[in-house]
């Protein structure tokens, strides 16, 4: 059974087994998580979640409630890390779980810095290996992997932090599997449910670990049993004549791959499937400037991309959740704004971006650009996925002012093949949290020289 393989990996993983490259990437992912999480606490999603917890529990911010809020805050901006083959956002689940548990004074967990990294790597590895196993079938059935597989990943992290035995880890993962949930419709319908999935995953993962610790029985068949997670939520795997041995073999060859090194980091607050088009648009914007042309001279913009990206074709976003899933608006904003940052977008929202009757010149200009955009699903680009996430942007000008411009991006900025480095993440952190003392982040680079409590205290966590 797959759960037995996962549990054996979890209980046996030691800090000394983790390559230095993976530790370095874990530090970078932690820094990136904090940048997004701290700003995410100011989001409407997080504020509503915090208000709700206060109404229900008063000041009792235990690890469950903290984890719930952490997950929502870290995923509400669409700026958290991800993995293109697993099709999920592991960092928002993994770090939200760890911070919730180690900051709970009632638990008094004595976790070392080495155990912190063991938990991080274990969580990323479980999330990514399972995500790669069940996708794209799982996603095609309408499930949001960050919420579903995320529950199991959070349970993996929690079991590691509680130092559960292999037997109790089996029950922990099984309990998380049966609680896993998250409908992709919540992502694409412009709802806050997308971030709720992550909060729920963290809550379920922590709860599962404590239930198992205290003797609650889960079961080893809940992922690949006759009516388990895979049969119900990724049934095409069996329709394609894969059997239990095939699934087990996949886990064997993928589980210890330190896939955290493949995780992408995001620059733009939009769905990842939109980023390659944004990158190409940014390249063309620079070329337009060099040619001395004006956006008013643009006659049409054609975007050829792969199927999933082409389905993000909302030309009338009604709120921030809608906007983050809108390819035409992402491209229009990339052309119209000096920078595609949260602050720039927030200013537009304040000016009435979602007000259909707005007469603001800048907003009218952005809508005009969006209406010139045509999106098409290209068979050739489809065949390149999921190895790549390609988009081709072509801009045609009026009155033959210039030959048509075009640019194709195969690997969006932030992928392992086109990475963001530490300086990029520090810049991202500073833009998102301008009041934060950036010198404090130095301790993340040197975590091995400090206790975990010293690290968290320095970071204000």
C-alpha positions, 0 to 999 in steps of 0.5 A, a space after each residue: 500500500 502507498 501509505 506504507 511507503 510514505 510512512 516508511 519514508 517519513 519516519 526514516 528521513 534524517 537531516 544528514 540524508 538531505 543534499 545541501 542543494 535541497 536545504 538551500 532551496 528550502 531556505 529560499 522557499 521559506 523566505 518566499 513563504 514569509 514574504 507572501 504570508 506576512 502580506 497575505 495576513 492583510 488580505 480580505 480573505 485572511 481578515 475574514 478568517 481571523 474575524 471568524 476564528 475570534 467569533 467562534 473561539 475567542 482568543 484561543 488561537 491553538 495550532 489548528 486555528 493558526 494553521 487554518 489562518 496561515 494556510 488562507 493567508 499564504 495562498 490568498 495572493 496567488 504568489 506562493 510557490 508551486 510545482 508544475 508537474 504536481 500541479 499544486 502549491 506545496 509551500 503554503 501547506 508545509 510552512 503553514 503547518 510547521 509555523 502553526 505547530 511550533 508557535 503553539 505554546 500549549 504544545 511546547 514542541 522542542 523542535 531542532 533546526 535539523 528537524 525543521 528541515 526534515 519536516 520541510 523536505 518531507 512535506 514537499 516530497 510527499 506533496 509533489 510525489 503524490 501530485 505527480 502520481 494523480 495528475 493530470 487526471 485528478 485535476 481533470 476530474 475537477 479537484 484542486 490538488 493543493 487542497 486535496 493532496 495538501 491535506 496529506 502533505 500537512 499530515 506528513 509534516 505534522 506526523 514528522 513534528 510529533 515524531 509519530 511511529 511508522 504505524 501511527 503515521 500510517 493512520 495519520 495519513 489515512 485520516 488526512 486522505 479521507 478528509 481531503 477536499 477542494 473543488 477546482 470550480 472554486 478557483 475559476 469561479 472567482 471565490 475565496 474558496 481557493 484559499 480556504 482549501 489550503 487553510 482546510 488542508 492544514 487544519 485537517 493535517 494537524 488534526 489527523 496527526 493528533 488523532 493518530 497520536 492518541 490512538 485514532 485509527 485511519 488505515 493503510 488502504 485509504 489512498 489506493 484501496 478499492 474505494 480510496 483516494 485514487 480510485 475516487 479522485 483520479 479514476 482515469 489512472 485505473 481506466 488506463 490499466 495501471 494497477 497497484 504495482 504500477 502506482 507503488 513503483 511510481 512512488 518508489 522511484 519518485 519519493 526520494 527525489 528531493 523535488 523541492 529543487 524543481 519548485 517554481 517561485 512566482 513574481 506576479 500575483 496571477 494563476 501560474 498558467 498565465 505567467 508565460 503570457 505575462 513574460 512574453 508581453 513584458 518582452 514585447 512591451 520593452 520592444 514597443 518602447 524601443 521602437 517608439 510606438 504607443 499602445 494606442 497604435 495596437 490593433 490586435 493582440 493574439 495569444 496562442 497557448 496550451 489548453 488549460 491556460 486558454 481556459 482562463 479567458 475571463 474578459 469581465 473580472 468582478 473581483 480580485 479572485 476573478 482577476 487572478 484567473 484572467 489571462 486577458 486582463 493580466 496581459 492588458 495590465 502588463 502592457 498598461 502598468 509600470 509594474 505588475 505588483 499588488 500595490 499597482 493593482 490595489 490602486 486600480 481597484 480603488 479607482 473602480 477597476 471592477 465598476 462597470 460604469 467607471 469613467 477613469 481614463 486608465 481603467 478604460 484604457 486597460 479595458 480597451 486593451 483587454 478587448 483587443 485580445 484573442 486567445 486560442 488553444 494551440 495544438 502544438 503548444 499543448 503537446 509541449 505540456 506539462 514539460 513546458 508551459 508555453 505561450 506565444 503573444 503576437 501584437 499587430 499594429 494599425 496602419 502597418 506602423 511596424 511589422 507585427 511583433 511576437 514573443 514565445 515563452 516556454 518556461 515562465 520566470 521562476 521555474 527551475 529552468 528560468 529561476 528567480 534567485 535570492 536577490 529576486 526573492 529579497 526584492 519581492 519580500 521588500 515590495 510586499 512588506 516595506 515595513 519589515 526589517 530586511 536585515 532580520 532575514 539574514 538569519 534564514 541563511 544561517 539557520 544552522 547556527 541557531 536554535 529554531 526558537 531563536 530563528 522564529 523570535 528574530 523573524 517575529 513569528 
